[in-house]
Amino acid sequence: MNKVSIVSCPDYSGTKKAIAQALALLGGIENIIDPGDRVLLKPNILSASPPEAATTTHPSVVTAMCEFVLSAGGKPVVGDGAGISRPGATAKALQASGIEEAARKAGAGVVNFETAGFTLVDVPEPLQFRKLYIANPVLEADVVISLPKLKTHELTYYTGAVKNFFGALPLKCRKEIHLLEKRELFGEAVADVYSVVKPGFAVMDGVWGMEGNGPSHGKPVNSGVILASPDCVSLDIVAAELIGFDPLKIPTTAGALKKGFGNQCPVVVGTPLKEIKTKFKPSSGGVSTAPAFLKRSLGKYYTINPIINQIKCTQCGACYMNCSPEAVERLKEGGFRINPEKCILCYCCRELCPNNAVEIKKSLLAQFLTGAEDFIHRK
């Protein structure tokens, strides 16, 4: 039976002590690392955001885990790939987040998935993709450890240890997965990625999480916890319940369980879940699970469209370069617009906009239906 440890950690000054307790509750990190192992630590480095924005894994978590890997005789390497298709985006994100400096000071190597190369691999018992390109540092590691951030997500409700490995894909593959459109299919595709990566452990930064319009434009919230588990799926189940979501309705968790990973009832050790449970405000994103025939019959009365706030827009092109169905169009007079006829509501434009210039416009009926769905997906 899989275990998940929870340790209270009110602020980042106590990060290392809290992680040490979380690891000890699970028997220690030495159980998964042999001397000489190359250990890839995969934080969440979505974009060039400072630690206080709560978009990325806090550097103190990275530092602590590098030190624990070294103490176990392993060779830590920290790596990820940002979500913006612009040369140098990952390098900038590694620096702005403080993660590169934290890793190097701790004596770890740093790899940039954007420039490290990718290899096409077969997916075992695929749900959506028979083959996927995976970042070489992930495939070359002896042990892979997920270091996710506790956040809400507009497409998957919650993002954690399993979804963290979406960053192991090149941007083209990420776009193809977003083209699946439906939440459950997206979750199955992420489970396909997870089945290739086969991580051996996870430590979650829940000291400061993000609620609302995560994973990049939500509100930082002091959730005050560190979670750890040898099983990413089990950790996600506990973390989702911790913030007030139904774990089994998280698409990435459902997909992973469908592939036979984790179990629905992990054992919690350490701080009892009931003592630290909270309620994160869900995303106000407009992905709706209303039946397609109902949406068609409602016609103009049911509309959900991302729009670009031209005042906030700096014309950086992040939305244009990362739109899978090419719904973001360049205007002759400069700037960009989103064609609602092409948009599939994957929210890449909104998620990756560095200036929060992509906003969601809903009709009154859409506000009601998506609001009701968000309520159902909470406890």
C-alpha positions in Angstrom: 0.0 0.0 0.0 1.5 3.4 -1.1 2.3 6.0 1.6 2.2 9.7 1.4 3.9 11.8 4.2 2.7 15.2 5.2 4.8 17.6 7.3 3.8 21.1 8.3 6.1 23.8 7.0 4.8 27.4 7.5 7.6 29.1 5.6 10.6 28.4 3.5 13.1 28.9 6.4 12.1 25.4 7.5 12.2 23.7 4.1 15.1 21.3 4.7 14.0 20.2 8.1 10.4 19.5 6.8 11.7 17.5 3.8 14.0 15.6 6.1 11.0 14.6 8.3 8.9 13.8 5.2 11.6 11.5 3.9 12.2 9.8 7.3 8.5 9.0 7.6 8.9 7.0 4.3 12.1 5.2 5.3 14.6 7.6 3.9 15.8 8.5 0.4 18.5 5.9 0.6 15.9 3.3 -0.3 15.6 4.6 -3.8 19.2 5.9 -4.5 22.3 3.8 -4.8 25.8 5.3 -4.6 26.7 6.7 -8.0 23.2 7.0 -9.4 22.5 9.9 -11.7 19.4 11.4 -10.1 17.3 13.8 -12.2 15.3 16.3 -10.0 12.4 17.7 -12.1 11.0 20.9 -10.6 8.1 22.9 -12.1 9.8 25.6 -14.2 6.9 26.8 -16.3 8.1 30.3 -17.1 10.4 33.1 -16.0 8.7 33.9 -12.7 10.3 34.9 -9.3 9.9 32.4 -6.4 7.3 34.7 -4.6 4.9 34.4 -7.5 4.3 30.7 -6.5 4.4 29.6 -10.2 7.5 27.5 -9.9 9.0 25.1 -7.4 10.8 27.2 -4.7 14.6 27.1 -4.9 14.9 26.1 -1.2 13.1 22.8 -2.1 15.6 22.2 -4.9 18.6 23.0 -2.7 17.4 20.6 0.0 16.7 17.8 -2.4 20.1 18.2 -4.1 21.8 18.0 -0.7 19.8 14.9 0.3 20.7 13.2 -3.0 24.3 13.9 -2.5 24.2 12.6 1.1 22.8 9.3 -0.3 25.7 9.1 -2.7 23.8 10.1 -5.8 24.7 12.6 -8.5 21.9 15.2 -8.6 21.0 16.9 -11.9 18.2 19.5 -12.0 16.3 20.0 -15.3 13.1 21.1 -17.0 11.8 22.7 -20.1 9.8 26.0 -20.1 6.4 26.2 -21.8 7.2 29.0 -24.3 8.6 28.3 -27.7 11.1 31.1 -27.8 14.9 30.7 -27.9 16.3 31.0 -24.5 13.0 30.7 -22.7 14.1 27.8 -20.4 17.4 29.4 -19.6 15.6 32.6 -18.6 13.1 30.6 -16.5 15.9 28.7 -14.7 17.5 31.9 -13.8 14.4 34.0 -12.8 13.0 31.2 -10.6 16.3 31.0 -8.7 16.4 27.3 -9.4 19.6 27.3 -11.4 21.5 29.2 -8.7 20.1 27.0 -6.0 21.1 23.8 -7.8 24.6 25.0 -8.6 25.3 26.2 -5.0 24.2 22.8 -3.7 26.7 21.1 -6.0 24.2 19.8 -8.6 24.3 19.9 -12.4 21.7 21.8 -14.4 20.2 20.7 -17.7 18.0 22.6 -20.1 15.5 20.2 -21.8 15.1 22.8 -24.6 18.7 22.2 -25.7 19.5 18.7 -24.3 17.7 16.9 -27.1 14.8 14.4 -27.2 14.5 10.7 -28.2 11.4 9.0 -29.7 10.3 6.1 -27.4 7.6 3.6 -27.4 4.7 4.1 -24.9 3.8 0.9 -23.0 0.1 0.1 -23.3 -0.7 3.5 -24.7 -4.0 5.3 -24.1 -3.5 8.1 -26.6 0.0 8.0 -28.0 2.0 5.0 -29.2 5.3 7.0 -29.3 6.5 10.1 -27.6 9.6 12.3 -27.7 11.1 12.5 -24.2 13.9 14.7 -23.0 17.2 12.9 -23.0 18.2 13.8 -19.4 15.0 12.0 -18.2 15.9 8.9 -20.2 19.5 8.9 -19.1 18.8 9.2 -15.4 19.0 6.2 -13.1 16.4 7.8 -10.8 13.8 10.5 -11.6 12.3 12.5 -8.8 9.3 14.9 -9.3 9.5 18.2 -7.4 6.0 19.7 -8.2 4.3 22.9 -7.0 0.9 22.7 -5.3 -1.3 24.6 -7.8 -4.7 24.7 -9.5 -4.9 24.4 -13.2 -7.4 25.6 -15.8 -7.4 22.4 -17.9 -6.8 19.7 -15.3 -8.2 21.4 -12.2 -5.1 20.6 -10.2 -1.5 20.1 -11.3 1.1 18.1 -9.3 3.5 15.3 -9.4 2.2 13.5 -12.5 1.4 16.5 -14.6 4.9 17.8 -13.8 6.4 15.5 -16.4 4.5 17.2 -19.2 7.6 19.4 -19.2 9.7 16.4 -20.4 8.1 16.7 -23.9 9.2 19.0 -26.7 6.8 21.8 -27.4 5.5 20.2 -30.6 4.3 17.1 -28.7 2.7 19.3 -26.0 0.8 21.1 -28.7 -0.4 17.8 -30.2 -1.6 16.7 -26.8 -3.5 20.0 -26.2 -5.2 19.3 -29.6 -7.0 16.4 -27.9 -9.2 19.2 -26.4 -11.1 17.0 -23.9 -9.9 17.0 -20.3 -10.1 13.2 -19.9 -8.1 12.6 -23.1 -5.5 15.1 -22.1 -5.2 13.3 -18.8 -4.7 10.0 -20.5 -2.0 11.5 -22.7 -0.1 12.8 -19.6 -0.5 9.3 -18.1 1.3 8.0 -21.3 4.2 10.3 -20.6 4.3 9.2 -17.0 4.4 5.6 -18.0 7.6 6.3 -20.0 9.3 8.4 -17.4 8.6 6.0 -14.4 9.6 8.4 -11.6 10.9 6.8 -8.4 9.8 9.5 -5.9 8.1 12.9 -5.4 8.5 15.8 -3.0 5.9 18.6 -3.3 6.3 22.2 -2.5 3.1 23.1 -0.8 4.5 25.8 1.5 3.1 28.4 -0.8 0.7 27.1 -3.4 -1.4 28.7 -6.0 -5.2 28.9 -6.2 -7.6 30.4 -8.8 -6.3 30.7 -12.3 -3.3 28.4 -12.0 -0.8 27.3 -13.1 0.6 30.8 -13.8 -2.0 33.5 -13.1 -3.5 32.4 -9.8 -3.1 33.8 -6.3 -0.3 32.6 -4.0 -1.7 31.0 -0.9 0.2 29.9 2.2 -0.8 26.2 2.4 2.1 25.4 4.7 3.0 21.8 3.9 5.6 19.5 2.3 4.3 16.3 0.9 6.4 13.3 -0.2 5.8 9.8 -1.6 7.5 7.1 -3.6 4.4 7.2 -5.8 3.4 10.3 -7.7 -0.2 9.2 -8.2 -0.7 8.6 -4.5 0.8 12.0 -3.7 -1.6 13.7 -6.2 -4.6 12.0 -4.7 -3.7 13.2 -1.2 -2.7 16.7 -2.4 -5.9 17.2 -4.4 -8.0 16.2 -1.4 -5.9 18.5 0.8 -7.0 21.5 -1.2 -10.7 20.5 -1.5 -10.9 18.8 -4.9 -12.2 15.3 -5.7 -9.0 13.4 -6.4 -10.6 10.9 -8.8 -12.0 13.7 -11.0 -8.5 15.1 -11.7 -7.9 14.0 -15.3 -4.2 13.2 -14.9 -4.9 11.1 -11.8 -7.7 9.3 -13.6 -5.5 8.6 -16.6 -2.7 7.2 -14.4 -5.1 5.0 -12.4 -6.5 3.7 -15.7 -3.0 2.7 -16.7 -2.6 0.8 -13.4 -0.4 3.3 -11.5 -1.0 4.1 -7.8 -4.1 3.2 -5.9 -7.2 5.1 -4.8 -6.6 4.9 -1.1 -3.0 5.8 -0.1 -1.9 5.8 3.5 -1.1 9.2 5.0 1.7 9.4 7.6 2.9 12.4 9.5 0.5 15.3 10.0 -3.1 14.0 9.7 -4.8 15.3 6.6 -7.8 16.6 8.5 -5.6 19.0 10.5 -4.2 20.8 7.4 -7.1 20.5 4.9 -8.0 23.8 3.2 -10.0 24.9 0.2 -8.3 26.4 -2.8 -10.3 28.6 -5.1 -10.7 26.7 -8.4 -9.8 28.1 -11.8 -12.4 30.3 -13.5 -11.2 28.8 -16.9 -13.9 28.0 -19.4 -13.4 24.4 -20.3 -16.8 22.9 -20.1 -17.8 19.3 -19.9 -21.4 20.0 -21.0 -22.5 17.6 -23.8 -21.6 18.7 -27.3 -25.2 18.4 -28.5 -26.3 20.8 -25.7 -23.6 23.3 -26.6 -24.7 23.2 -30.3 -28.3 23.7 -29.4 -27.5 26.6 -27.1 -25.6 28.3 -29.9 -24.9 31.9 -29.4 -26.2 31.7 -25.8 -23.3 29.5 -24.7 -20.0 31.0 -25.6 -16.6 30.8 -23.9 -13.8 32.7 -25.6 -10.3 33.8 -24.6 -9.6 37.3 -25.8 -6.4 39.4 -25.9 -6.4 42.6 -23.8 -4.6 44.9 -26.3 -3.7 47.3 -23.5 -1.8 44.6 -21.6 -0.4 42.9 -24.7 3.3 43.7 -25.5 3.2 41.8 -28.8 5.8 39.3 -27.6 4.2 36.5 -29.7 4.1 33.8 -27.0 0.4 33.1 -27.7 1.0 33.1 -31.5 3.9 30.7 -31.4 2.3 28.3 -29.0 -1.3 28.0 -30.3 -1.8 24.4 -31.5 -4.8 25.0 -33.8 -3.3 28.3 -35.0 -6.3 30.2 -33.6 -4.1 33.2 -32.6 -3.8 35.4 -35.7 -1.4 38.3 -36.4 -3.1 41.5 -37.2 -2.0 43.7 -40.1 -1.9 46.8 -37.9 0.2 44.9 -35.3 -0.7 42.7 -32.3 -2.8 39.6 -32.2 -6.3 38.3 -32.0 -7.9 34.9 -31.2 -10.2 33.5 -33.8 -13.1 31.9 -31.8 -13.9 29.6 -34.7 -10.5 27.9 -34.4 -10.0 28.0 -30.7 -10.2 24.7 -28.8 -9.9 26.3 -25.3 -6.6 24.6 -24.4 -5.5 27.8 -22.6 -1.9 27.6 -23.8 -2.1 31.3 -24.8 -3.4 32.2 -21.4 -1.0 30.0 -19.5 2.1 31.2 -21.3 1.4 34.9 -21.6 4.0 36.7 -19.5 1.8 39.7 -19.1 -1.5 38.1 -18.2 -3.0 39.7 -21.3 -5.2 36.8 -22.3 -8.6 37.0 -20.6 -11.7 34.8 -20.6 -15.0 36.1 -21.9 -18.1 34.0 -21.1 -21.8 34.4 -21.8 -24.1 34.4 -18.8 -25.2 30.9 -19.5 -21.6 29.7 -19.8 -20.8 31.4 -16.5 -23.6 29.5 -14.9 -22.7 26.0 -16.4 -19.0 26.2 -15.8 -19.6 27.6 -12.3 -21.8 24.6 -11.5 -19.2 22.2 -12.8 -16.5 23.8 -10.6 -18.8 23.4 -7.6 -19.3 19.7 -8.4 -15.6 19.1 -8.7 -15.1 20.4 -5.1 -16.0 18.7 -1.9 
